[in-house]
Amino acid sequence: MQNKEIAEFGSGTSSVLRLTAPWAGTPRVVVGDSAFATVKTAKALLDAMGLGFVGLVKTAHKLFPKGYLENYPYPRKGAHITLQANIEGHKYIVVGWKDRKLMAFIATSGITTHTSTNPKP
């Protein structure tokens, strides 16, 4: 890994870019855990590799609407909210849901069409 790449993206995003390089330009989606799930990583994968991304955001929330998700009035445990933004020609999807604590995903691939849910048996 080159020091220039680390300086530009940071070590986490640089690691993801290096590991996914063999699949650049393919219609694939990278699924990352919270150690790698950042807006920076999602954007870098789209811009540099043409790859989609989905990941659970916990602490690395720069440029992520965490405050909005935390203050949203969820009507009950298990309720969710879906946000979508188009930035520089790319679609970013954020899903937040209330369990015992707030859980949130960021994705650059997928749809936000509402569907009915199946109740638990």
C-alpha positions as CSV (number, residue, x, y, z in Angstrom):
1,M,0.0,0.0,0.0
2,Q,1.4,3.4,-0.9
3,N,1.8,6.2,1.6
4,K,0.2,8.6,-0.8
5,E,-3.0,6.5,-0.9
6,I,-3.1,6.3,2.9
7,A,-2.6,10.1,3.2
8,E,-5.5,10.7,0.7
9,F,-8.0,8.2,2.1
10,G,-6.8,7.0,5.5
11,S,-5.7,3.5,6.4
12,G,-9.2,1.9,6.6
13,T,-10.4,3.1,3.2
14,S,-7.0,2.4,1.6
15,S,-7.2,-1.2,2.9
16,V,-10.6,-1.7,1.4
17,L,-9.5,-0.2,-2.0
18,R,-6.4,-2.4,-2.1
19,L,-8.4,-5.6,-1.2
20,T,-11.2,-5.0,-3.7
21,A,-8.9,-3.9,-6.6
22,P,-9.3,-7.2,-8.4
23,W,-13.0,-6.6,-8.8
24,A,-12.8,-3.0,-10.0
25,G,-15.3,-2.2,-12.7
26,T,-17.5,-5.2,-12.0
27,P,-21.1,-5.0,-10.9
28,R,-20.4,-6.1,-7.4
29,V,-21.3,-4.8,-3.9
30,V,-18.8,-4.8,-1.1
31,V,-20.2,-5.6,2.4
32,G,-18.2,-4.1,5.2
33,D,-18.4,-4.3,8.9
34,S,-18.4,-1.2,11.2
35,A,-14.6,-0.9,11.1
36,F,-14.8,0.1,7.4
37,A,-18.4,1.5,7.0
38,T,-17.9,5.2,6.4
39,V,-19.1,7.7,3.8
40,K,-15.5,8.1,2.7
41,T,-15.1,4.3,2.0
42,A,-18.5,4.2,0.2
43,K,-17.6,7.2,-2.0
44,A,-14.0,5.9,-2.7
45,L,-15.3,2.5,-3.8
46,L,-17.8,4.2,-6.2
47,D,-15.3,6.8,-7.6
48,A,-12.2,4.7,-7.8
49,M,-13.5,1.2,-8.4
50,G,-17.1,1.4,-9.6
51,L,-18.2,-0.9,-6.8
52,G,-21.2,-0.6,-4.5
53,F,-21.0,-0.7,-0.8
54,V,-23.2,-1.6,2.2
55,G,-22.1,-1.4,5.8
56,L,-23.2,-0.9,9.4
57,V,-22.1,2.5,10.7
58,K,-21.3,2.7,14.4
59,T,-18.7,5.3,15.3
60,A,-17.1,6.6,12.1
61,H,-19.9,8.9,11.2
62,K,-18.3,12.0,9.6
63,L,-20.6,13.2,6.8
64,F,-23.2,10.7,8.0
65,P,-26.6,12.0,9.3
66,K,-26.3,10.3,12.7
67,G,-27.8,13.2,14.6
68,Y,-30.9,13.2,12.4
69,L,-31.3,9.5,12.9
70,E,-30.9,9.7,16.7
71,N,-33.5,12.5,17.0
72,Y,-36.0,11.0,14.6
73,P,-39.3,10.1,16.5
74,Y,-39.4,6.4,15.9
75,P,-43.0,5.3,16.8
76,R,-41.9,1.9,18.3
77,K,-39.0,-0.5,18.7
78,G,-38.1,-1.9,15.3
79,A,-39.4,1.1,13.4
80,H,-37.1,2.5,10.7
81,I,-36.4,5.4,8.5
82,T,-34.8,5.5,5.0
83,L,-33.0,8.5,3.6
84,Q,-31.6,8.9,0.1
85,A,-29.3,11.5,-1.3
86,N,-27.8,12.0,-4.8
87,I,-24.3,13.5,-4.4
88,E,-22.1,14.1,-7.4
89,G,-24.2,11.7,-9.5
90,H,-24.1,8.9,-7.0
91,K,-26.9,7.5,-4.9
92,Y,-26.4,7.1,-1.1
93,I,-29.0,5.3,1.0
94,V,-29.1,5.5,4.8
95,V,-31.3,3.2,6.9
96,G,-31.7,3.8,10.6
97,W,-33.8,1.7,12.9
98,K,-34.5,1.7,16.5
99,D,-33.8,-1.4,18.5
100,R,-32.5,-1.1,22.0
101,K,-30.2,1.5,20.5
102,L,-30.0,3.1,17.1
103,M,-28.6,0.9,14.3
104,A,-27.7,2.4,10.9
105,F,-26.5,1.3,7.5
106,I,-25.0,3.2,4.6
107,A,-25.4,1.8,1.1
108,T,-24.6,2.9,-2.4
109,S,-26.4,0.1,-4.1
110,G,-30.1,-0.9,-3.7
111,I,-33.6,0.4,-3.8
112,T,-35.7,2.3,-1.4
113,T,-39.1,1.1,-2.5
114,H,-41.4,0.5,0.5
115,T,-42.8,-3.0,0.8
116,S,-45.0,-4.7,3.3
117,T,-43.4,-6.6,6.1
118,N,-44.2,-10.1,7.2
119,P,-45.3,-10.3,10.8
120,K,-43.4,-12.7,13.1
121,P,-45.2,-16.0,13.5
